[in-house]
Structures are given as C-alpha cells and as structure tokens.
C-alpha cells in the first residue's frame, strides 16, 4: 500500500510503513490516560463505544486514502480516538470479583486480540486490490478499482458497527461511580385475585421493611390505618394495589452518593509496575521487529559459521510460516497454559519469574547461524515459544498487580491509561532504536541489546513492592452514614426470619 501511495516507488517503503505504525502508537500514547480518566468520570461504556466509532472513521478514511499523508492522518486519528485497550482492561478488573478468576479473565482479552489479528491480517491480504485479483467481481473502473484498499477497511467498518450495536444493547456499565436511581416511596401490591398466595414475598415491601421504623401491619395486610379515625369495624372496604405514602410517613433513605478520590492516583507501586510494563513492552516490540529482519537478511559469513552481523537468508514465505505457527502456538498458550500456570504458581511469583527468565528468549538468536541446518528451525521455534510464553504470562500478571496497587477503584481507568500510554511509547521508540543498532552493529548487537533491556527489567524488579500500602482518601458527598436504629435492626431480623420460613 505504501508503494502505491508513493506512485510505485519502493525506496524507503519500510520506513514509511513504520511511520504508519508509529503514528497510531504515538497518538494512543498521548491520549490513553485521558480516555481512562474520562471513563472514570463518565463511565466505561460510552468511552468504549466512542473508541469503536473512532476506529471505524479512521478505517474508512484509511481505505479511501490516495495520498500518503491522508493515510498517515487516518492512522493518527484512529490512535487518538481509540482508548479502548486501557478501558477494557479496567472493565475486566471491575467485573472480576473473585481474585482466583483474575488470570482467566485477563487472558481473555489478549486471546481475542491475537485471534482477531490473525483473522484481520488474512482478511486484509485476501480483500486488498480486489479489482486486480477478482476482476470478474470488481471492475477496474469501479469504486474498488479507484480505491484498491477500501474493501478490507469497509468490511472492518461493518464489523465495528455491529460491535457498537452489540455494545449499546448488551454491554453493562462497570464504573463504581454509577449509582442506581432511588425508587419512589410507594408500596406496590400487584394484581390480587383468588390465585394469589397469601404470603407472597413482595420485593418493594421487603426493601421497605429493612429501612423503615413503621410497624409490620403496614406490610402484612390491608386495610392500612393511615388515618387516625379509621374504623376497623366497618363491613366493606376496597382492595388497594398501590399505596402512595405521604411525605411525612416516607422512610428516611440515603441520598445518592457522589464519590470522589482526593489522594494521588499514581503511588509508588503503580509507578514501579508501570516502568516494568514499559521495559517489557520495549523488548517485546524489539523482538517483533528484529526476528523477521534477522530471518530475511542475507548472511554476512559463510554458511555454518557464526555470523554476528548478517541474517539467516530465509524467504518471505518462510518468515510467514514461522510467524503463523507462532501465532497459533500463542493462542494455545493463552487459552490453556497461562491460566493453569498462574493458578499453580501465583500472580506475583509468575510475574517475577517471567521477568527474570525473559533474557533467555533473546540470547539464543545470535547463535542460530552457527547451528547445524537440522537445528536452525527448531531453534527459531524455541526462541519464539519462549518469547510468547514469557510475554503472555508477564503482561496480564502485571495488570493484575497494577489493579491491586491502585489506591481507589475511582481512578482505575486513569491508572490503566497511564500504563497503556507508557507501553505505547515504548513500542513507538523500540523499532527505530533497534533499527539503528542493527545497521551499526549487526544482528548480534541488536539481540544482545534486546537482552540487555530485559536484564535492566530484572534490576528494576528489585524496586517493585510486593504489597502496597492502602491509601484511603475517598470523600463521600451527601452520604447518609448513620448507624441503623434498634427498631430497624429488629424489623430487618424479622423479615429475614420470615424469608427463611418461606
């Protein structure tokens, strides 16, 4: 696509393609924390729906681009409008109430992300330039002939619109700020006939009995003696289905609470875990950049000798095969191995062990050129599996630790946004830095540099606290925190006893 936008010139095509990738990451790094803070204030659901809308708009502009700067702008807009990764991580943290279920929950998002990446990449390859590959279906003078990359982006837009519709109707809000509206002070009795049970539990009246000091005859039967001159000896009375209580008889209920957090959102533990995520993201992205380059680069030394500067001389087809197999293995690790491993080892222990072992995923690669031919492919797969396993385990564990270190759930979106901004910044810086090292020192220098950053992560691990100090600066405005009276406790106890009898 970059070559087509540049008029077929493949000079520095890889550089311009890298700019398209970096534009999205830079924009996301600049805006992720802002989107997280907005989700803390206005809710997770609207931010996610807005993010999906932003991705749809940027995808449509990207597919209609005929100039490189338009495509670059579309990528930047897509990254700026999409804060969904951090917000979705926040929703996962808020939905999981049992800590034992956190590893499985946190593994679901990268699993779906990887699966979507595989499907999306295949779809883009099959649907791009349809007028050239499927001329019987898409004429050259049609819209898909003028815009050869519109079709895959248009399919993406349709999928995103379906996701937005699904989110509107089925996605629940998890933000702890969201409060349910207080029900009106009315007692509903429903439609009563000869089939109605005599002791039918009534939800609204049960809720009332826990917060009211009124006698239980107001709940157990009719007529209700609201007036002082009510005559119990009269021979007839009407059946009431709903009672609107006077203001002076309505029970006192707490007003809606508006919770705010006044303390620092970024405590020491949050900052240390964020730095650990930054370092991990840096050398993870470096691996993703270096491995294809190393496989494709021509050897600089005779076959079978240690080659510290050149590559392995594989074809594009071979590289695609390695990456495809690695993607499938990554899915299997995420779905089956990761939850079991973390459940047995523990979140903190898994995080520490992966950080400590991560350099081993990079130290084998400089010596692949000196291996016998029969061991080169197994060595490549072994290095890829190690890197995938370490990355799949360490990132969700770090996010779980980050959630535990967050001083209040009211700022969880902001904290996750900070972590996402740091990760995006690391992914933006890593490819050009590794490219400079590869050009100046060769493949071995790049791999050792990548391992050096992983070793730096081990050193930084010494400053990551295992347990954080809880900080409680939550201020509750207009909250009724009065202790229940003895009559209220007595009424609640009677109601619970009746419920057990039923």
N, C-alpha and C positions, 0 to 999 in steps of 0.2 A: 504493500500500500504506500509506503514511504517513497519507493521508486516511482510509482505512478503519480504521486503528488508532486514529485520533483521533475516530472517530464521524462521519466525513464532513466535518469542518471542515478547510478548506484554508488557514486562517490560519497563516502561518509554516510551511507544509508544506515549503518548500525548506530552511528552517533545520533542521527535524527530520530531513529526508533527509540533509542534510550531516552531522548528528551520527552517523547510522548509518555513513556512510563513514569519518568521522574515528575512530569507536570502534575499528574494525578496524585502522586505521593506527597509532593510539596504542598499542594492545596489541601489535602487531607490533614497533613501535619499542622497547617496553620489554623484549621477550623475544627478539628476533632474535639478539643477541650471546650470550645464554645458550644458546640452541639450538645456535649454532655451536660454542661451547665444549664442549657435551655431545657433539656429533658428532666433535670432535677426540679425545675420551676414549673414547667407546663405539662409534664407527662412524657412517658416514653413513646406511647403510640403515635401522637401527632408528629414527633420528630422522625420516627421511622418511616411513616407514610410520606412525609416531605422529602426524606432522603431518597426513597424509591422514585418519587416524582422527578427529583433532580437527576438521577441516573437515567431515567427514561428520556428526559430532554437532551442531556448530553449525548446519549447514544444516537438519537435521531439527528442531531447536528453533526456528529462524527460521520454518520453514514452518508450525509448529504455534502460533506466537505469535498471541494475540488481544489483547494489550496492548503498548503501545509499549515499555515498559521491558523486557519479555521479548525483544522483537526486538533492542533495544539491547544487552542482556546476551549474546544469542546472537552478535552481531557481535563483541563484545569477546572472548568466549571463543574464537571462531574465529581471531581475530588472535593471541591469546596462545598457542594450541596449534599454530599453523602457523608453523614456522620453515623451511619447505621452500625458499623462494626462495634464501636465502643458502647453504643446504646443497647445493642442486642446482648452484648456481654453483661451489661448491667441488668437487663431483664432476666437473663438466666440466673444471675446471682440472687435476684429478688424472688424468683419463682421457687427455687430450691430451698425448702425449709429444713430438710434433714441433711446434715453435713456428710453422711455416708453416701448420699446420692450425688454429691457435687462432681466427682470425677466423671461419671457417666454423662451428666448434664453438660459439663464443659467440653466433653469430647464430641458432642453432637454438632456444634457449630463448625469446627474445622473439618469434620467429616463431610457435612453438607457442602462446605466451601470447596473442598477438594473434588468432590463428585461433580459439583456444578462447573468447576474449572475444566475438568476432563470433557464433560458434555459440551460446554461452551466452545472450547478450542476445536473440537471435532466439528461442531456446527458451523463455526466460522470458516473452517477450511473447505467444507462441502458447499456452503452457500455463497461464498465470495466469488465475484466475477461470474454471475450466472449466465450472462449473455455469451460469454466465451466458452463455457463448459456445457451449457444446456441451451444451444441456440434454437432448438425446436420449441422450447417453452418460453424463452425470454429473448425477443428480437433485439438486435443491436441498436435500433433506433428508438427503443422504448426507454422507460424511466430507469430500468435496471441496467440498461446499456450505458446511459449517461452517468449513472451513479453506481459503479460496479460493486461498491461495498455497502450499499443501502440495505440489501435483503437480509443479511445476518443481523444487522443492527435493528431492522424493523421487526424481525422475529423476537429479538431481545426486548423491544419495547412492548410487544404484545404480552410476553411473559410477565414483564414488570407490572403492566396494567392489571393483569389477573391477580398478581400478588397484592397489589393495592386494594383491589376489591375484596379479596380474601381477608386482608388485614382490617378493613373497615368493619366487616361483619363478625369476624371471629377472633381477632386479636384482642386480648384483655389488657387492661392497664395494670401495671405493677408498681407504679410510683407510690411510695408510702404517704406522700402529701395528699393524694386523692382521698377524699372522705365521702362516705355515703350520706345523702341528704337525710335529715331527721324526719321521721314520719310524722304526719299530722296526728294530733292528740284526739283520735277518735277510736271507739271500740266497735269493730266490725263483727257482726254475729252471723253473717251469711244468710242464705235462704234456708229456712227451717220447715220441715214437714214431718210426717209420721215416720219417715225412714231415717231421720237424723238421730245419731247416737245421743244418749242423754249426757254422756261425759266426753263429748268431742273436744279434743285439745284445740284451742284457738291461739294461733301464733301471736296475733296482735295483743290479745289479752294476757297471754303468758309473759310477753315482753313488758307489759304494763305492770304486772304484779311484782316484778323484780325492782321496779323503780318508784313504786307508789306506796304511800302510807295509808291508803284508803282500805276499809275493811273488805274482806273477801266476798261479802254478799254482793258487792258491785260486780263481781266476776262470775259468780256461780249461778245466778238465776235472775229472772225478771218477775215482776216489775222492779224497777230501780227507784228507791226512795230519794230522788234528788231534791224534792221539795219537802219542807218540814211538815206540811199539812197533808201528806199523802195518806190515804185511808186504806189500810190493809184489809178491811172487811168488805170492800166493795165486791160485787159479784162478777164483774166483767172488766176486762182490760185488753188493750191491743197488744199485738206482737211486734216487738221492736227488732229491727235488723241492724241498726246502727245508731249509736249514741254520740252526739256531738257534745262533748263536755264543756261546761262554762270555763271561762279563763281562770276564775278563782279556784276551780276544782282540778285543773290540769296538773299533773305531777311535774315536779321540777326535774328538768333534764339538762345535761351539759350542752352548752352552746358548741357549734362547730369549732374545732381546734385548728389553728394555723400554726404549724411547727416551723421554726427556723433554726438554723445552725449558726452559731456566732463564733465558734472556735476555728482554728486553722484546719483547712481540709487536707493539706499536704504535711503530714507529720514525718518524723524521721524514717519510720519503717516504710511508709508509702514512697518516699523519695529513693530509698535504697533499692526497693523492689523494682521501681521504675527504671533505675540505672541498670539493674541486672537484665531487665527486659530489653533495654536499648542495646546492650552489648550482645545479647543473644540474637536479636534481630539483625544486627550488623553482620555477624559472621554467618548467619543463616543465608542472608541475601548474597553475601560474598560467595558462598558455596554454589548457590543457584546461578551465579554469573560465571564463576570460574570453571565449573565442571563441563558445560557444553563447549566453552572456549578451549579448554585443555584437550578435550576429546577431538575437536575439529582441527586444531592447529597442527601444522606439519612438524615432523620430528626435526630436531637440530643436531642429533647424534645418530650414529649407525644403529641399526635395529638390534635390540637386545642389550644395549648399553644404557647406563644411567644418563638421562637427559634432563639436566636442571633448567634448560631454557625453553625447549620446544614442547610440542604436544604429542599426541598418540596417533594422529593421522587417520581418524575414522571418518566415515562419510556422514552426510546429513541423515540418511536413512538409519544408520547405526545409532546415531545420537537419539533420534526419535524413538527407536526401540528401547534404548536404555531408560529414557525419561518416562515412557509409557509404562514399562514394567515397574519402575519406581513409584509411579502414581498409584498403581493397583496395590502394591505392597503397602503403601502409606495408608490406603483405605482400610486394609485388613488390620494394620496395627492400631488405627484409631478405633475401629469397631470392636475388636476382640481383645487385643493385648493390653492396650492402655488402661481400660477400667480395672482389669484384673490385677495388673502390676501395681497401680496406685493403691488399690484396696489392700493389697498384701503388704506393701512397703510403707505406705503413708504419704501424705501430700508433701510435708516438709522434707522427709528423707528422700523422696523421689526427686524433688527439686534440687536438692544438694548433690545427689549422685549424678544427675544428668549434667549439671554444670561442671562437676569435677571430671567426668569422663568425656565431655564434648571434644576436647582437643584430639582424641584418638580418631575421630571421624575425618580429620584433615591430614594427619601425619603419614598415612599410607599412600596418598595420591602422588607425591613426588617420586616415589619408587616404583610406580606401575610400569614405567618404561623399561626397567631392568628385569622385570619378571618374565618367565617363560610364556610363550603365547597361550598355552593352555590355562594359565592362571590370571591373565590380564582381565578377561571378562568377569570371572568370579571376584577378582579384587575390586573391580568397579562397582559391581552389585553390592559387595560387602561394605564398601565405603558409603554408598547411597543408603543402604539399610540402616547403618549406624547413625548417619545424619538424620534420617527420617525419624527413627525411634527417639533419639535424644530430643529433637525439636518437638515432636508430637507430645512428649511427656512434660517437658520443662515449661512450655508456654501456658497450658491450662493450669498447671500447679502454681505457677507464678501469679496467674489471675486469681486463683482461689486465695492465695496468701495476701494478695492486694486487697481483695474484698474484706478479709478478716482484719487487715490493718487500717481500713477506712474508719475514721472516728465516728461517722454517723452515716446512716443509710440515706440521709437527705442530701449528701454530697457524693454519693457513689458514682453517679453519672459523670460528674466533673473529674473525679479521680481516674476513672476508666478512660475519659477523654485525654487526660494528661499522658497516661501510659500509651494510648494509641498514637498521640502526636509524637512522642519520643520514638516509638517503633517506626513510624513513617519517616521521620527524619533520618534514622539510621539506615533504612532501606534506600533512601534517596542518596545518601553520601557514599554508601558502600560500593556500588558498581563503578563509579568513576575513579575512586581511590584504588580499587583492585585493578582496574584497567591501567592506571599509571604504573603501579608496581609490576604488573605483568609485562608491560612494554619496557620498563627499565631493567628489571632483574630476572625476568623469565618466569616460567610456571612454578618452579620450586620456591622461589622467593614469595610468590603470591600465596601458595599453600601454607608456607611457614608463617607468613604474616597473618593469615586467617587463624591459624592455630595460636598465634601469639595473642590475638584479641580474646580467644577463648580462655587462654591462661589468665589474662587480665580479669576475666569474669570470675575465675576461681579466687583470685586475690580479693576482688570486691565482695565475694561471698562472706568473707570474714567480718564485714561490717553490716551484714543483713541480720537484724534481730530475729530470733525465732518467735518470740512473743512480743506483742506490742502492748504498751500501756494504754488502757482505755481512757478516752477523753470524753467527758460528758459536758457539752456546752449547749445542749438543746434548750431553747426557750419556747415555752408553750404560751401562746397568747389567748386570753379569754377562756382558759380551760377551767372546768369545774372539777377540782381535785378533792372535794370534801369527802370525809370518811362516811360510809353508809351508816345510817342510824340503826338502832337495835330493832325497831319495827320493820325496817326494810330487810334486815338480815332474817328476821323471823318470817316475813312474807316469802322471801326467796327460798328459805328452807322448806316451808310448807309446799310451795309449788314444786320443788324438786322431789319431795316425798310423793305428791300426787302423780308426778310423771313416772316414778318408779312403780307405783301401784298399777298404772295403766299399762 
